[in-house]
């Protein structure tokens, strides 16, 4: 079930009204919308991109990291993969030691 869509101007007007009055519930009741919806609009409006982005663009926008950020993420990913491999190896070694000391020990995967 899809909700009703409101124009950006209407949302901005309600956000401003809620800030002036200081009571979100009262503004929501007056305009017959859910207080939860108004709280969500207020949280979204706190982001700086809210004022400069059209409503259509907000639905289709995708974050694309810069080359520097991408390289940093790749390095971090490689580091985490290496750590994970080392931990898996440690676990395998410890399981083998347990099996040698306790031949009746069974592990289920």
C-alpha positions in Angstrom: 0.0 0.0 0.0 1.6 3.3 -1.1 1.1 6.5 0.8 0.1 9.9 -0.5 2.9 12.0 -2.1 3.3 15.6 -1.0 5.0 18.4 -2.9 8.4 19.7 -1.6 6.9 23.1 -0.9 4.2 21.6 1.4 6.9 19.6 3.3 9.1 22.6 3.7 6.1 24.6 5.0 5.2 22.0 7.6 8.8 21.6 8.7 9.1 25.4 9.1 5.8 25.5 11.0 6.9 22.7 13.3 10.1 24.5 14.1 8.3 27.7 14.8 5.7 26.2 17.0 7.9 23.6 18.6 5.2 20.9 18.6 5.4 18.4 15.8 2.3 16.5 16.9 0.1 19.6 16.8 1.3 20.5 13.3 0.7 16.9 12.1 -2.8 16.9 13.5 -3.7 20.2 12.0 -2.6 19.1 8.5 -3.9 15.5 9.0 -0.7 13.7 8.4 1.1 11.1 10.5 3.5 12.6 13.1 5.9 9.9 12.1 5.9 11.2 8.5 6.6 14.8 9.7 9.4 13.6 12.0 11.0 11.8 9.0 10.7 15.0 6.9 12.4 17.0 9.6 15.2 14.5 9.9 15.7 14.5 6.1 15.6 18.3 6.0 18.6 18.5 8.4 20.9 17.2 5.6 22.4 20.0 3.6 21.6 18.3 0.3 17.9 18.5 1.1 17.7 22.2 0.1 19.6 21.8 -3.2 18.2 18.5 -4.5 14.9 18.1 -6.4 12.4 15.5 -5.2 12.9 13.3 -8.3 16.7 13.3 -7.9 16.4 12.2 -4.3 14.7 9.0 -5.3 17.3 8.0 -7.9 20.5 9.4 -6.3 23.3 6.9 -5.7 26.5 7.5 -3.8 29.6 7.0 -5.8 32.9 7.1 -3.9 35.8 9.2 -5.3 38.9 7.4 -6.5 40.7 8.1 -3.3 37.8 6.8 -1.2 37.6 3.7 -3.5 41.3 2.9 -3.1 41.0 3.3 0.7 38.0 1.0 0.8 39.9 -1.6 -1.3 42.9 -1.5 1.0 40.6 -1.9 4.0 38.8 -4.8 2.3 42.0 -6.5 1.5 43.2 -6.1 5.1 40.0 -7.5 6.5 40.2 -10.5 4.1 43.7 -11.2 5.2 42.7 -11.1 8.9 39.7 -13.3 8.2 42.0 -15.9 6.4 44.4 -15.9 9.4 41.5 -16.4 11.8 40.1 -19.3 9.7 43.6 -20.9 9.7 43.9 -20.5 13.4 40.5 -22.2 13.9 41.4 -25.1 11.6 44.7 -25.6 13.5 43.0 -25.6 16.9 40.4 -28.0 15.7 43.1 -30.4 14.4 44.8 -30.2 17.8 41.6 -31.0 19.7 41.0 -34.0 17.4 44.5 -35.3 18.0 44.2 -35.0 21.8 40.5 -36.2 21.9 39.9 -38.7 19.0 36.3 -39.0 20.0 35.6 -35.2 19.6 33.2 -34.4 16.8 32.5 -31.0 15.3 29.4 -30.4 13.2 29.4 -27.9 10.4 
